[in-house]
Each structure stands twice: as C-alpha cells, then as structure tokens.
Amino acid sequence: GFLDIVKGVGLVALGAVSKS
C-alpha cells in the first residue's frame, strides 16, 4: 500500500545517508 511505499523510500533514504 501507500504506507509501504513511504516506508520503502524512507529506508532507502536512511541507507543513502548512512553510506555518505
């Protein structure tokens, strides 16, 4: 659902921040 997409994007964003 929509919330699942939001959670997925949030995890990807956190991952990108952690890598940098």
N, C-alpha and C positions, 0 to 999 in steps of 0.2 A: 504493500500500500504506500501512500504518500509518505507516511512517517518512516517507513522502511528506507525510502529513497533519501530522506533527510538524514537519517542515521548513517547511511552508507556514505553520503557526501561528508558528513562530519568526521567519520573515521578516516576518510581519505585526507581530509584537511589536516587532521591531527598528525597523521603519518607524514605528510609533507613537511609540517613544522618540525617534527622530531628529526627528520633527515637533515634539515638545514641547520 
